[in-house]
Amino acid sequence: MSPVHHDVGRAPELLEVRDAYRIPELIIERARELAGCAVALYVVDLDGSFLLHLAGEGVQLEKRVAAPLAVGPELAPEAIGAVQELIGHLAPETTVVPLIVRDRALGVLVCEREPTSSLDAFAADAAMSLELAAGYSDVVHSARRHKETKPAAEIQQGLLPPRLATLPGYTLAGGVLPGYEIGGDFFDYAANADGLWVAIGDAVGKGTAAAALAAIGLGAYRAARRSGSTLLETLATMDEAIASVGDFAYLTAILAICDADRNIQWITCGHPPPLRVGTDGTVVELTDGHTWPLGLWPSERKATVAQTRLARGEQLVLYSDGVTDRKLHNGGRLTLAGIEDALKARPRPSAAATVRALHSAVIEAATAPLDDDATVLAIASA
């Protein structure tokens, strides 16, 4: 496949389309005019393992292409080359154009041959229109689901922010591999004046009850964070909200702030400790700042905030117990040692590569479905 030069073909009119469900077919119509050949549009499935056909005909490529290269339904720019190589192997005459919004690709255009005009400038408008379409129509969401989605899974997906981001001083990647029965895992982040706020949580139980409890916990977290609360005040708000649900309702979590100087403050609430990960994949557990799960005995809690400072290139990695507790073929568990092995084998020390490596380790550990959600949030210092 050859690179194409001389950007032409902006299509800002796509951003004005009122019938959002028509955006994929309109992208294809305009892309075919510019390319002078057949074009197909592919998006990534929710697990980040397949490219799935959304629109366009005439390209000799399967409707579902195994491509375990993404973080959830998003591709990091660093993965685009591997996608191009994969599709080039399956369909040698094709050209692949990524649809990138800021720091993540939402999908790719696959042209049956090298376009007569570059699609790069057009792809920027097409990507943004596809992002907008997802807010007003189910057309993109439906294409990303190649298996039955249960209500709990929809609740969980609706809680999650973009999976990839480049923020002041940090790059970030996060993803959830849902269990056979959806648990209550979530992650969240926001870049504010006082630093990058990050959180991971795991609500007790399975199914819709766990997803609903996670939604309550996340809602309390965002409400406190957006009102200017400190970490300890945010913890108290979440504690109260979870406790109000009733007996036996609790949520494990890590709440953290990463400032511009790579200083990290965090509180661990009954959750697996955060990890400090070196560029070579070595792992150190950060065991300070620990207290019991949120929602349990809030009036008796006396939590403290732990602190450390990352070196340049180091990562703060948060994960749920669905990662380390993943059953292996031999009956054992993945454990922290398995995490370190996977991280040492990463192709590069990026946040996206960290999440992809750990998710791949979970998927490849056994053929059986996951017993629990496996969530990873990686924050890499610049």
C-alpha positions in Angstrom: 0.0 0.0 0.0 1.3 3.4 -0.9 0.9 6.7 1.0 -1.3 9.3 -0.6 -0.4 13.0 -0.6 -1.9 16.4 -1.4 -4.9 16.8 1.0 -8.2 17.7 -0.7 -11.8 17.1 -0.1 -12.9 18.6 3.2 -16.6 17.8 3.9 -17.8 20.1 6.7 -21.4 19.5 5.4 -21.3 16.1 7.2 -21.3 18.0 10.5 -24.7 19.6 9.6 -26.5 16.4 8.7 -29.7 16.2 10.8 -30.5 12.5 10.1 -27.6 11.1 12.1 -28.3 7.5 11.1 -27.5 8.4 7.5 -24.0 9.7 8.3 -22.1 6.4 7.6 -23.7 6.1 4.1 -23.0 9.8 3.4 -19.4 9.3 4.4 -19.1 6.4 1.9 -20.8 8.4 -0.9 -18.3 11.3 -0.5 -15.3 9.0 0.0 -16.1 7.1 -3.2 -16.2 10.4 -5.1 -12.8 11.4 -3.8 -11.2 8.0 -4.0 -12.5 7.0 -7.4 -13.1 3.5 -6.2 -15.1 1.4 -3.8 -14.8 2.3 -0.1 -15.9 0.5 3.1 -16.2 1.9 6.6 -15.2 -0.3 9.6 -15.5 0.4 13.3 -14.0 -1.5 16.3 -16.1 -3.8 18.5 -16.6 -3.0 22.2 -13.8 -5.4 23.3 -11.2 -3.9 20.9 -10.7 -7.3 19.2 -12.5 -7.0 15.8 -13.0 -4.5 13.0 -16.7 -4.6 12.0 -18.2 -3.5 8.8 -20.5 -0.5 9.1 -21.1 0.8 5.5 -19.9 0.6 1.9 -19.7 -2.3 -0.6 -17.2 -3.5 -3.2 -14.1 -4.0 -1.1 -12.9 -7.6 -0.9 -12.6 -7.9 2.8 -14.6 -9.9 5.3 -17.4 -8.1 7.3 -15.7 -9.1 10.5 -11.9 -8.9 10.8 -10.0 -10.2 13.8 -7.8 -7.2 14.9 -6.9 -7.4 18.6 -5.2 -4.0 18.5 -7.6 -1.5 20.1 -8.5 -0.3 23.5 -12.2 -0.9 23.7 -13.8 0.6 20.6 -10.9 3.0 19.9 -7.6 2.7 18.2 -4.5 4.5 19.4 -2.6 6.3 16.6 0.4 4.0 17.4 -1.8 1.0 16.3 -2.8 2.4 12.9 0.3 1.0 11.2 -0.5 -2.5 12.5 -4.1 -2.2 11.2 -2.8 -1.1 7.8 -0.4 -4.1 7.7 -3.2 -6.5 8.8 -5.7 -5.3 6.2 -2.9 -5.1 3.6 -2.2 -8.8 4.2 -5.8 -9.8 3.8 -6.6 -7.5 0.9 -3.2 -6.5 -0.7 -4.5 -3.8 -3.1 -6.3 -1.8 -0.5 -5.5 1.5 1.2 -6.5 2.2 4.8 -7.4 5.7 6.0 -7.9 6.1 9.8 -10.8 8.2 11.1 -9.1 10.1 14.0 -10.7 12.4 16.6 -8.0 14.0 18.7 -6.0 11.1 20.2 -8.0 8.1 19.0 -9.3 6.5 15.8 -13.0 5.6 15.8 -12.6 3.4 12.7 -11.0 3.2 9.3 -12.0 3.7 5.7 -10.8 0.8 3.5 -10.4 1.7 -0.2 -10.2 -1.1 -2.8 -7.1 0.5 -4.3 -5.0 3.6 -3.9 -7.4 6.6 -4.1 -7.0 9.1 -7.0 -7.2 11.9 -4.4 -6.1 11.9 -0.8 -8.8 11.2 1.8 -6.8 12.5 4.7 -8.5 15.9 5.0 -11.9 14.4 4.4 -11.2 11.8 7.0 -11.0 14.5 9.7 -14.5 15.7 8.9 -15.8 12.2 8.5 -14.4 11.1 11.9 -16.0 14.1 13.7 -19.3 13.5 12.0 -19.2 9.8 13.1 -18.5 10.9 16.7 -21.5 13.3 16.5 -23.7 10.5 15.0 -23.0 8.3 18.0 -24.6 11.0 20.2 -27.8 11.2 18.2 -28.3 7.7 16.7 -27.7 4.1 17.5 -26.2 3.4 14.0 -22.6 3.3 15.3 -23.3 1.7 18.6 -25.3 -1.1 16.9 -22.4 -1.8 14.5 -19.9 -2.2 17.4 -22.0 -5.0 18.9 -21.5 -8.4 17.3 -23.1 -10.4 20.1 -26.1 -9.9 22.4 -25.8 -7.0 24.8 -27.5 -7.3 28.1 -29.0 -4.3 30.0 -26.1 -4.4 32.5 -23.6 -4.1 29.7 -25.4 -1.1 28.3 -25.4 0.6 31.7 -21.7 -0.1 32.0 -20.8 1.2 28.5 -22.8 4.3 29.1 -20.7 5.1 32.2 -17.3 5.1 30.5 -15.5 8.1 29.1 -13.3 8.0 25.9 -10.8 5.1 26.2 -7.8 7.1 25.0 -6.7 10.6 25.8 -3.7 12.9 25.7 -3.9 15.4 28.6 -1.5 17.9 30.1 1.6 16.0 31.3 0.0 12.5 30.7 -1.3 10.1 28.2 -4.1 7.8 29.4 -5.8 4.6 28.3 -8.6 2.7 29.9 -10.8 -0.3 29.1 -13.2 -2.8 30.5 -13.4 -6.4 29.4 -16.9 -7.4 30.5 -17.4 -10.7 32.3 -19.9 -13.4 31.3 -22.2 -11.8 33.9 -21.4 -8.1 33.9 -19.9 -6.9 37.2 -19.9 -3.3 38.5 -16.5 -2.1 37.1 -15.9 1.4 35.9 -13.2 4.0 35.4 -13.3 7.8 35.0 -11.0 10.8 34.5 -11.0 14.5 34.1 -8.3 17.1 33.5 -8.9 20.0 35.9 -6.9 23.0 37.1 -5.7 21.1 40.1 -4.5 18.1 38.1 -5.7 15.0 36.3 -8.4 13.2 38.4 -8.6 9.5 37.9 -10.7 6.8 39.5 -11.5 3.1 39.1 -14.3 1.2 40.9 -15.8 -2.2 41.3 -19.3 -2.6 42.8 -20.3 -5.7 44.6 -22.5 -8.2 42.8 -23.2 -9.0 39.2 -25.7 -8.0 36.5 -28.0 -5.0 36.6 -27.7 -4.5 40.4 -24.0 -4.2 40.3 -24.1 -1.9 37.2 -26.7 0.3 39.0 -24.6 0.5 42.1 -21.6 1.5 40.0 -23.7 4.2 38.4 -24.5 5.6 41.9 -20.9 5.5 42.9 -19.7 7.2 39.7 -22.4 9.8 39.9 -21.3 10.7 43.5 -17.7 10.8 42.3 -18.4 13.2 39.5 -20.7 15.4 41.6 -18.1 15.8 44.2 -15.2 16.3 41.8 -17.2 18.9 39.7 -18.1 20.9 42.9 -14.5 21.4 43.8 -14.2 18.8 46.5 -10.9 17.4 47.8 -10.1 13.7 47.5 -11.2 13.1 51.1 -14.4 15.1 50.6 -15.0 13.1 47.4 -14.5 9.8 49.3 -17.1 11.0 51.9 -19.6 11.9 49.2 -19.3 8.5 47.6 -19.3 6.7 51.0 -22.6 8.3 51.9 -24.2 7.6 48.5 -23.3 3.9 48.5 -24.3 3.5 52.2 -27.7 5.0 51.4 -28.5 2.0 49.1 -28.7 -0.3 52.1 -27.0 -3.3 53.8 -24.4 -5.2 51.9 -24.0 -2.5 49.3 -20.3 -1.6 48.9 -17.9 -0.5 46.2 -14.1 -0.9 46.1 -12.3 2.0 44.4 -9.1 4.1 44.0 -9.4 7.8 43.8 -6.3 9.7 42.6 -5.0 13.1 41.4 -1.9 13.5 39.2 -0.5 17.0 39.1 1.7 18.7 36.5 4.9 17.8 38.3 4.0 14.1 38.2 3.1 14.1 41.9 0.4 11.5 42.6 -2.1 11.5 45.6 -4.4 8.6 46.1 -6.8 6.8 48.4 -7.4 3.0 48.0 -10.8 1.8 49.3 -10.7 -2.0 49.5 -9.4 -2.2 45.9 -6.2 -3.9 44.6 -3.4 -1.4 45.2 -2.3 0.9 42.4 0.9 -0.1 40.5 3.9 2.0 39.6 5.2 0.6 36.3 8.6 1.3 34.9 9.4 1.7 31.2 10.8 -1.9 31.3 7.6 -3.3 32.8 8.8 -3.8 36.3 5.9 -3.4 38.8 5.8 -1.9 42.3 2.6 -2.1 44.4 1.7 1.2 46.2 0.2 -0.1 49.4 -0.2 3.2 51.3 -3.4 5.1 51.7 -5.5 2.0 52.2 -9.0 1.9 53.8 -12.0 -0.4 53.5 -14.6 -0.4 50.7 -17.0 2.6 50.2 -20.4 2.2 51.7 -19.3 0.3 54.8 -19.2 2.0 58.2 -18.7 5.5 56.8 -19.0 7.2 60.2 -16.0 5.2 61.5 -13.7 5.9 58.5 -10.5 7.9 59.1 -8.9 7.7 55.6 -5.5 9.2 54.7 -4.1 10.4 51.4 -0.9 8.7 50.2 1.6 10.5 47.9 4.4 9.6 45.5 6.1 11.1 42.5 6.5 9.3 39.1 9.7 9.5 37.1 9.4 10.6 33.5 8.0 7.7 31.5 6.7 5.8 34.5 3.0 4.8 34.6 0.4 4.7 37.3 -1.7 1.6 36.6 -5.1 0.9 38.2 -6.8 -2.5 37.7 -9.7 -4.6 39.0 -9.4 -8.0 40.6 -10.9 -9.5 37.5 -7.4 -9.2 36.0 -5.3 -10.9 38.7 -8.1 -13.4 39.5 -8.5 -14.6 35.9 -8.3 -18.4 35.9 -5.6 -20.1 33.8 -5.7 -23.3 31.8 -3.9 -25.1 34.6 -6.3 -23.9 37.3 -4.1 -21.2 38.7 -4.7 -17.5 38.5 -3.1 -14.7 36.5 -1.8 -12.9 39.6 0.4 -9.9 39.9 3.3 -11.9 38.4 1.2 -12.4 35.3 0.7 -8.7 35.1 4.4 -8.0 35.3 5.1 -10.7 32.6 2.6 -9.1 30.3 4.0 -5.6 30.8 7.6 -6.7 30.2 6.5 -8.1 26.9 4.7 -4.9 25.7 5.8 -3.8 22.2 6.2 -0.2 23.6 5.8 1.5 27.0 2.7 3.5 26.2 -0.5 3.7 28.1 -2.5 2.1 25.2 0.1 -0.8 25.0 -0.3 -1.4 28.7 -4.0 -1.8 28.6 -3.9 -3.9 25.4 -1.2 -6.1 26.9 -3.1 -6.8 30.1 -6.4 -7.4 28.3 -4.7 -9.8 25.9 -3.2 -11.6 28.9 -6.7 -12.0 30.4 -8.2 -13.2 27.1 -5.4 -15.6 26.3 -5.2 -17.0 29.8 -8.0 -19.5 29.2 -10.8 -20.3 26.7 -13.5 -20.1 29.3 -15.5 -16.9 29.5 -14.4 -14.3 32.1 -15.8 -14.8 35.6 -15.6 -11.1 36.3 -15.0 -7.8 34.6 -11.3 -7.0 33.9 -10.7 -3.3 34.0 -7.4 -1.5 33.4 -6.6 2.2 33.6 -3.1 3.3 32.7 -1.7 6.9 33.2 1.7 7.5 31.6 3.7 10.5 32.6 5.2 12.6 29.8 
